[in-house]
């Protein structure tokens, strides 16, 4: 597995299930934009920026699995069984679920609303951290990334991410370095001023 792969999960918005001439259809909002996550590791929140996965939508063959299990392929963009549309609210999905045993099982669970979560796997390629006020947790903005796959999941909890944690720690270190450099510069100038005063 790609060590930079991250997963996020939300309740599916605008969830629709239908059968069209025997084909099992599932649609909804799979990747929401501009929605703050729950705190990750209690350190920061995260927000997916609109258009963050635009490149992937145009170039990748994106898969839909059941519960992130690659042996349980449900649909994919490459053969047209999965359509992904970038909107202001997020990425909408419209899938024709494969008529396999796994496909029938997952469709039944979604149709009965026993499964209502959608998880998505991605690799971040551009990000930034912003702390709007001293009292608020910083926010990690995922500005660009590669969307790998979507998965209907039983537990749509927003998981902690070691990758995101490392990125946050690097950002913290960079801030500390800037502060330390500034303090060193202040001390240097004070020494210069003191020397000038002695002369």
WOHUUR-V322867 format. One record per residue. N is the residue number from 1. RES is the residue in three letters. PHI is phi in degrees with one decimal (* if undefined). PSI is psi in whole degrees, -180 to 180 (NA if undefined). NEAR is the number of other ideal C-beta (glycine too) atoms within 8 Angstrom. Layout:
<<N:RES:PHI:PSI:NEAR> <N:RES:PHI:PSI:NEAR>>
//
This chain:
<<1:UNK:*:142:3> <2:UNK:-61.5:124:6> <3:UNK:-68.0:-14:5> <4:UNK:-95.7:3:7> <5:UNK:-70.3:133:11> <6:UNK:-122.1:155:11> <7:UNK:-131.4:140:11> <8:UNK:-132.9:156:13> <9:UNK:-146.1:143:13> <10:UNK:-140.9:163:11> <11:UNK:-67.0:138:7> <12:UNK:-71.4:127:13> <13:UNK:-89.9:149:10> <14:UNK:56.6:38:8> <15:UNK:-67.4:129:11> <16:UNK:-132.9:133:8> <17:UNK:-124.9:142:10> <18:UNK:-157.8:159:5> <19:UNK:-115.7:124:7> <20:UNK:-119.6:102:6> <21:UNK:52.9:43:4> <22:UNK:89.8:-17:5> <23:UNK:-80.0:138:8> <24:UNK:-93.6:116:11> <25:UNK:-110.7:135:13> <26:UNK:-133.8:131:13> <27:UNK:-142.3:159:11> <28:UNK:164.4:-172:12> <29:UNK:-93.5:114:12> <30:UNK:-97.2:-31:12> <31:UNK:-129.1:99:12> <32:UNK:-78.4:143:10> <33:UNK:-99.1:156:12> <34:UNK:53.4:34:7> <35:UNK:-116.5:123:9> <36:UNK:-69.6:134:6> <37:UNK:-75.7:171:10> <38:UNK:-66.8:159:5> <39:UNK:-56.6:133:9> <40:UNK:-97.5:121:16> <41:UNK:56.0:18:8> <42:UNK:67.9:13:4> <43:UNK:-107.2:-37:9> <44:UNK:-159.2:165:13> <45:UNK:-107.1:173:12> <46:UNK:-137.6:148:13> <47:UNK:-141.9:130:13> <48:UNK:-86.2:124:13> <49:UNK:-79.5:140:10> <50:UNK:-53.1:134:9> <51:UNK:82.0:6:6> <52:UNK:-59.2:-30:11> <53:UNK:-110.8:22:13> <54:UNK:-58.1:-41:8> <55:UNK:-63.3:-42:8> <56:UNK:-62.2:-42:13> <57:UNK:-61.8:-30:12> <58:UNK:-86.9:-22:5> <59:UNK:-125.0:-25:5> <60:UNK:-94.1:153:9> <61:UNK:-91.7:96:6> <62:UNK:-89.3:133:14> <63:UNK:-99.1:158:12> <64:UNK:-123.4:119:14> <65:UNK:-111.0:165:13> <66:UNK:-91.7:122:11> <67:UNK:56.3:34:9> <68:UNK:63.7:18:10> <69:UNK:-93.3:110:8> <70:UNK:-66.3:-14:7> <71:UNK:-79.9:-9:4> <72:UNK:-117.6:67:10> <73:UNK:-73.4:128:10> <74:UNK:-103.7:-39:13> <75:UNK:-168.2:166:11> <76:UNK:-157.9:155:11> <77:UNK:-68.9:-29:10> <78:UNK:-60.1:-31:5> <79:UNK:-109.6:8:5> <80:UNK:85.2:0:6> <81:UNK:-79.2:-12:9> <82:UNK:-128.4:119:15> <83:UNK:-110.0:129:8> <84:UNK:-119.1:130:11> <85:UNK:-123.8:126:8> <86:UNK:-83.1:123:9> <87:UNK:-128.4:176:7> <88:UNK:-64.3:-33:4> <89:UNK:-81.3:-26:8> <90:UNK:154.3:-166:13> <91:UNK:-96.5:119:13> <92:UNK:-90.4:144:13> <93:UNK:-120.6:146:16> <94:UNK:-137.7:111:8> <95:UNK:-121.3:146:13> <96:UNK:-107.0:107:9> <97:UNK:-73.0:134:13> <98:UNK:-59.1:136:10> <99:UNK:-79.3:51:8> <100:UNK:-95.4:175:6> <101:UNK:-59.9:-45:5> <102:UNK:-63.7:-40:10> <103:UNK:-62.7:-47:13> <104:UNK:-62.5:-42:10> <105:UNK:-63.3:-48:9> <106:UNK:-68.8:-36:14> <107:UNK:-63.1:-43:12> <108:UNK:-61.7:-43:8> <109:UNK:-64.9:-39:10> <110:UNK:-72.1:-43:14> <111:UNK:-59.5:-37:7> <112:UNK:-87.9:5:6> <113:UNK:60.6:30:7> <114:UNK:-82.6:-26:7> <115:UNK:-119.0:124:10> <116:UNK:-132.7:7:9> <117:UNK:-103.8:150:13> <118:UNK:-128.3:126:16> <119:UNK:-109.6:148:13> <120:UNK:-132.3:142:14> <121:UNK:-107.6:137:12> <122:UNK:-154.3:166:15> <123:UNK:-121.8:124:10> <124:UNK:-78.2:132:13> <125:UNK:-115.0:-16:6> <126:UNK:-150.5:131:8> <127:UNK:-150.0:165:9> <128:UNK:-152.7:152:7> <129:UNK:-112.6:138:12> <130:UNK:-134.9:132:7> <131:UNK:-114.3:106:9> <132:UNK:-72.1:-40:5> <133:UNK:-138.1:162:5> <134:UNK:-64.6:-28:4> <135:UNK:-83.1:-21:3> <136:UNK:-88.3:153:8> <137:UNK:-70.1:146:8> <138:UNK:-61.0:157:12> <139:UNK:-116.4:130:14> <140:UNK:-92.0:119:15> <141:UNK:-97.7:117:11> <142:UNK:-86.1:106:14> <143:UNK:-92.5:-33:8> <144:UNK:-146.7:147:8> <145:UNK:-170.8:174:12> <146:UNK:-107.0:116:10> <147:UNK:-81.1:125:15> <148:UNK:-100.0:-50:13> <149:UNK:-160.4:162:11> <150:UNK:-117.5:151:16> <151:UNK:-148.7:123:14> <152:UNK:-62.8:134:16> <153:UNK:-133.8:153:12> <154:UNK:-72.7:-41:6> <155:UNK:-114.0:98:6> <156:UNK:-82.8:45:12> <157:UNK:-75.9:150:5> <158:UNK:-88.4:105:9> <159:UNK:-76.9:154:7> <160:UNK:-67.1:154:7> <161:UNK:-131.0:119:10> <162:UNK:-63.9:-37:6> <163:UNK:-63.3:-47:11> <164:UNK:-65.3:-37:14> <165:UNK:-63.1:-43:12> <166:UNK:-62.9:-41:8> <167:UNK:-62.6:-40:12> <168:UNK:-64.4:-43:15> <169:UNK:-64.2:-37:8> <170:UNK:-65.4:-40:8> <171:UNK:-63.9:-44:10> <172:UNK:-58.6:-44:8> <173:UNK:-62.6:-40:8> <174:UNK:-64.9:-38:8> <175:UNK:-65.5:-44:8> <176:UNK:-62.1:-41:8> <177:UNK:-62.9:-41:8> <178:UNK:-62.5:-44:8> <179:UNK:-63.3:-45:8> <180:UNK:-62.0:-43:8> <181:UNK:-62.1:-40:8> <182:UNK:-65.8:-41:8> <183:UNK:-65.0:-40:8> <184:UNK:-62.8:-42:8> <185:UNK:-65.7:-40:8> <186:UNK:-62.5:-45:8> <187:UNK:-63.0:-39:8> <188:UNK:-62.6:-45:8> <189:UNK:-66.2:-38:8> <190:UNK:-63.4:-39:8> <191:UNK:-64.2:-41:8> <192:UNK:-62.0:-44:8> <193:UNK:-64.5:-39:8> <194:UNK:-65.9:-42:8> <195:UNK:-62.3:-43:8> <196:UNK:-63.0:-37:7> <197:UNK:-66.6:-38:6> <198:UNK:-63.5:-41:5> <199:UNK:-68.0:NA:4>>
//
